[in-house]
Amino acid sequence: MNGNVEVVVVGGGYGGVTAANRLARHDGVSVTLVNPRPEFVSRIRLHQLVAGSDDAVEGFGEVLGGNVRLVVDTATRIDAAERRVSLAGGGLLPYDHLVYAVGSGASDPRVPGAAEFAHSVSDLEGAQRLRSALAATPATAPVTVVGAGPTGLETAAELAEAGRRVTLVCGRVLGPSLHARVRRPVARRLAELGVTVLEGPRTSVTEVTQDAVRLDDGRELPSAVTIWTAGFGVPDLAARSGLRTDTEGRLLTDTTLTSVDDERIVAAGDAGVMPDHPFRMSCQAAVQLGPAAAATILRRIAGKKPAPVRMFFAGQCLSLGRNEGVTQFSYPNDRVNALFISGRTGAGVKEIACRFTLDKLVSGARKASSRPSHDGGTGRPGTPQPERRTTASTTGSAT
């Protein structure tokens, strides 16, 4: 590589961190990661934060290589023509290549009252607000979880195991992403925990009020705390920056994760989409897409043609409280099959998966810290270089 190449990674989730660490291992590549929070959020543990069994955060010094500069701020616009990122704190970050890894959050419920009265578990701040709301609510008060995907299932089980009176409103079917055979142990476990499951026709939510949830069939469910887990949305940074997106706002890319508008912009994680090769928005996808995005950039720097991305899925791991869980296996293309593990073994597999994911990030940080840092020293995880962390009032970070 001739000269120094500046790469800006927008977003410090699973995709952004893995991309940054992979890029920072290479001489001649300077990496800046922009993120709105000073900590890494372990999204696969946010339901535990709500129930109080985990804080769902890790220091970036543990998961981000010492050669990566961390800027804590929010990206407000990507100027592809000038190759720079505008920050909410007023700064500008120039780049030669950019990794778009802004992730996902709660989608707009588009149901009257939901945005005003329902809580979310899709990001750290939402989960913290929910935990505070539950702490201020009597343990016997009714709690309603809307949405029976992985987040809804895990949140409902976690709260029920903690002694809460929980109703799970499925809208249609319990665990729509699960094989029909795998739904049985999930339903059985929820029943053991005392969760009331509402599924079938006309069980969609039509309105949320301060103390109730109304269904399509006319029923009104008392609800002191309502939790909305139905669907995810992505930040509108790409659209605001004039880059082409799909109808959900995800950056349109080719099979090398490269933006269809600019070969210097590469996506990693939930906020990008390959229209002809869609993938499930998940941690499992993000930890594959991060290194793949880095590989695309490194090949371009080397003057080589990037290779198409190949995704591999093993299944889904669900915790159903601290003591039981279910692992749904799938074919490599993410199509589920009838194989599963349940009970205490299922819970153990989920915990191993969570720890393995974090261990991979930590390992990536160590590898990214093994070459001399930009100031001539050797960066080490847990001992960030002084220039890595900047407050929003000086320069800044991502969405």
Disulfide bonds with the S-S distance in Angstrom:
none
